Amino acid sequence: MNFNGSKEYAAKADAASFEGTTGLNFSALFELTKPRLSMLSVFTAALGYLAHYPLNKEALTFWSLMLGTSLAAGGAAALNQWMERLEDARMPRTAGRPLPSRLVEPETALTFGLGISVIGLIILWFGTNAWATGLTLGTLLTYLLVYTPLKKKTVYATEIGAIAGALPPLIGWVAAAGQPTTFGWILFGILFAWQLPHFMAIAWTYREDYRRGGFVMPSHAGDGGKGSARKSFFYAILLTGLVLAPIFSPFGQPQPGMSYLLSAIPLSLYIVWASAKFLWSKNRDLAARKLFYATIIYLPILFVALVVDRYL
């Protein structure tokens, strides 16, 4: 991985004041919400809601969930970038983001992130229920006040971040069910376990970027990526167990049927195989990219199959 323009990135990183930004750049503010990543949270929250049987047909509840989680996820992304703006400026992969590229002032990003997060929580409070609102607030606090600072201190920050990242399907579930249940926690567990192979692949691929940013990653252990790969393989196995758990016990919900099985089993074999390749392949860089794509394919197909199966 080449690092071009190191002086430019270092200058951006060391800039104490982001002078030169004038007015509001609405396109940059939208980019500050990390729309693709935020939509993953909204997508999994929606599927958590739709996975509950019988379906909660209150349109206000569903659309409040969608809007509230969209704003909260976007606010978390903006606040995370505000907190890590200097680190982002040191890494080529993130130096083009709105804050290090000076398209948005830090004060504007802070106000914007806080504002849409609070609005999202208010919408959830009035449109869904206290459980959904409380879990969303917990997601924000865990992501921003625990995970973000710990990324520069311990390799176990990844697991803490995965807790925050796994809460959206549970938020959707409690919006429909009114409270957490075992099936809702299984959805949480599935997304938690999925994130570790997904992120280990990213962390290995961009290990030098993360090193420049000052982040502590398992990929920096000096073991040629074996630790990251072992962790990926372990969580892929755990993920398979969680995915198959509803088939053997109803947990207060109808057991998934054949359409879910026909998706869950080959998908699980696929991600375990990709994780095993990451662990044992001599070309770990290539194997990491393949594992990353495997995780991208895995999640939407699995969750959609679960939801579709509920109503067949």
Buried (B, 14 or more C-beta within 10 A) or exposed (E): EEEEEEEEBEEBBEBEEBEEBEEEBEEBBEBBBBBEBBBBBBBBBBBBBBBBBEBBEEEEBBEBBBBBBBBBBBBBBBBBBBBBBBBBBBBBBBBEBBBBBBBBBBEBBBEBBBEBBBBBBEBBBEBBBEBBBBBBBBBBEBBBEBBBEBBEEEBEBBBBBBBBBBBBBBBBBBBBBBEBBEBBBBBBBBBBBBBBBBBBBBBBBBBBBBBBBBBBBBBBBEEEBBBBBBBBBBBBBBBBEBBBBBBEEEBEBBEBEEBBBEBBBEBBEBBBBBBBBBBEBEEBEEBBBBBBEBBEBBBEBBBBBBBEBBEE
